[in-house]
Amino acid sequence: MIEELTADTLPAALPELAALLEACVADGASIGFLHPMPAGEAAAWWRGLEGSLRDGSRRVLVARRAGRIAGTGALALAGLPNGRHRAEVSKLMVHPEMRRQGIARVLMLALEDVARAEERPLLVLDTKAGDAGEPLYRALGWREAGSIPGYALRSGGGADATVFYYKTL
């Protein structure tokens, strides 16, 4: 089941969302954080979304399995006048225990539906080069725009390249 997170539903979901973020980072996901995460960092990041959820500049979807949050993905709506036709898909994550069940695919398709409803026909995203999500993005019609070496630091040292993708709906 896919549902939209709002500023009002965020507080109740916060413990599960923080646990999801921590589990994904511990499993090696390159989603802006390094492992080990300091205590409270994940919850603070999610709490920090309240304003953008309230003003509508970010739309966050959660996928539930057996009543538990299994995954999430966000759509950041560009706000400047020359960008009101595009949005960025970000923080797509599925709990490591719930992967390979089609949850990421369902979230991506739902985010595309939100983008259509928001009249945002151009979507962009970036991901670590070689990430497990790349085949999914390509299968869903996303096109690679290019990569930047050394873009994101990795836990344990070093840096990974990121690959940018786009899709026109």
C-alpha distance (Angstrom), angle and dihedral (degrees) to the residues before:
residue distance angle dihedral
M1 . . .
I2 3.81 . .
E3 3.79 120.6 .
E4 3.76 134.5 170.1
L5 3.77 119.2 -112.7
T6 3.80 114.6 -135.5
A7 3.78 134.3 -172.1
D8 3.81 86.9 -102.0
T9 3.84 96.0 50.1
L10 3.81 94.5 41.3
P11 3.85 97.4 85.1
A12 3.81 94.1 55.9
A13 3.81 92.0 46.6
L14 3.81 94.9 44.3
P15 3.84 98.6 97.2
E16 3.82 92.6 50.6
L17 3.80 93.1 43.0
A18 3.80 92.1 50.5
A19 3.81 90.9 48.4
L20 3.82 90.2 49.4
L21 3.80 92.7 51.4
E22 3.81 92.1 46.4
A23 3.82 92.4 48.8
C24 3.80 93.0 49.1
V25 3.81 93.4 48.1
A26 3.82 90.9 46.8
D27 3.82 87.6 52.1
G28 3.82 91.2 55.5
A29 3.80 103.3 -95.5
S30 3.80 113.3 159.0
I31 3.79 98.3 -141.2
G32 3.78 101.6 134.4
F33 3.78 100.8 -72.9
L34 3.80 136.2 88.4
H35 3.79 128.9 -136.6
P36 2.94 126.9 -87.0
M37 3.78 94.0 43.2
P38 3.80 116.1 -153.5
A39 3.80 113.7 -110.5
G40 3.77 110.9 -84.3
E41 3.83 96.0 13.1
A42 3.81 94.9 111.8
A43 3.80 94.5 47.5
A44 3.80 91.2 46.0
W45 3.80 91.1 52.4
W46 3.80 92.1 51.7
R47 3.83 91.9 45.4
G48 3.80 87.5 52.6
L49 3.81 89.8 64.5
E50 3.80 93.7 65.8
G51 3.80 94.7 94.8
S52 3.81 95.2 48.6
L53 3.81 90.8 45.9
R54 3.78 89.9 50.6
D55 3.81 95.4 47.7
G56 3.81 93.0 42.7
S57 3.81 96.7 -121.1
R58 3.80 89.7 121.0
R59 3.78 127.4 39.6
V60 3.81 117.2 -163.6
L61 3.78 124.8 -167.3
V62 3.78 126.1 -165.3
A63 3.79 127.8 -160.3
R64 3.78 117.8 -146.9
R65 3.79 129.1 -159.4
A66 3.80 118.1 -174.3
G67 3.82 88.7 -9.3
R68 3.81 92.8 -57.5
I69 3.81 125.7 112.4
A70 3.80 104.2 -106.4
G71 3.78 99.4 171.3
T72 3.76 147.4 -13.4
G73 3.77 142.4 -158.7
A74 3.79 134.6 -174.4
L75 3.76 138.2 -148.0
A76 3.80 116.1 -152.5
L77 3.79 109.6 -158.7
A78 3.80 114.1 -142.8
G79 3.79 107.2 -123.4
L80 3.79 106.7 -168.4
P81 3.81 115.8 99.8
N82 3.81 95.3 -110.2
G83 3.81 92.8 49.5
R84 3.77 103.8 48.1
H85 3.80 89.9 110.2
R86 3.81 94.7 63.1
A87 3.78 142.8 60.7
E88 3.79 137.1 -174.8
V89 3.79 123.3 -125.3
S90 3.79 108.8 -141.7
K91 3.78 144.2 165.1
L92 3.79 94.7 23.8
M93 3.78 102.7 172.5
V94 3.77 137.8 157.9
H95 3.78 122.5 -165.3
P96 3.83 109.3 -101.1
E97 3.82 90.3 -122.9
M98 3.81 91.3 56.3
R99 3.80 102.9 44.8
R100 3.81 125.5 123.4
Q101 3.81 92.2 38.7
G102 3.82 98.7 102.4
I103 3.81 94.6 -101.7
A104 3.82 95.3 127.9
R105 3.82 90.7 49.3
V106 3.81 91.9 51.3
L107 3.81 90.7 47.6
M108 3.81 92.3 49.3
L109 3.80 92.5 49.8
A110 3.81 90.6 47.4
L111 3.82 90.8 49.9
E112 3.80 88.7 52.0
D113 3.82 89.0 52.3
V114 3.82 89.6 52.3
A115 3.81 89.6 49.5
R116 3.80 90.8 52.0
A117 3.81 91.0 49.5
E118 3.82 89.1 49.9
E119 3.83 89.8 48.7
R120 3.81 91.6 -117.6
P121 3.82 103.8 141.5
L122 3.82 95.8 169.8
L123 3.80 118.1 69.3
V124 3.79 129.0 -177.9
L125 3.79 134.3 -174.3
D126 3.76 139.8 165.2
T127 3.77 131.1 -146.3
K128 3.77 138.8 176.4
A129 3.79 111.1 -83.5
G130 3.79 108.6 -99.5
D131 3.81 93.4 18.0
A132 3.80 117.5 154.5
G133 3.82 89.2 -116.7
E134 3.80 95.1 65.3
P135 3.83 96.1 82.7
L136 3.81 89.3 49.2
Y137 3.79 92.9 51.8
R138 3.79 91.7 49.4
A139 3.82 91.6 46.7
L140 3.80 88.9 53.7
G141 3.80 91.8 53.8
W142 3.79 100.7 -96.9
R143 3.80 115.4 149.1
E144 3.78 126.0 -144.9
A145 3.80 113.0 -117.2
G146 3.81 97.8 -177.5
S147 3.75 144.7 -72.4
I148 3.78 139.8 -105.0
P149 3.81 118.7 -147.3
G150 3.80 118.9 -133.4
Y151 3.82 92.1 12.5
A152 3.82 101.1 140.1
L153 3.79 129.0 35.0
R154 3.77 115.0 -126.6
S155 3.77 130.2 -142.3
G156 3.79 108.9 -95.0
G157 3.80 94.7 26.7
G158 3.75 139.8 -64.4
A159 3.77 129.2 67.9
D160 3.79 135.6 -98.9
A161 3.77 130.8 -140.3
T162 3.78 117.5 -115.1
V163 3.78 126.2 -143.5
F164 3.79 121.4 -146.4
Y165 3.79 120.2 -145.4
Y166 3.79 133.6 -174.8
K167 3.78 136.8 -169.0
T168 3.76 131.6 -167.7
L169 3.78 112.0 -149.0
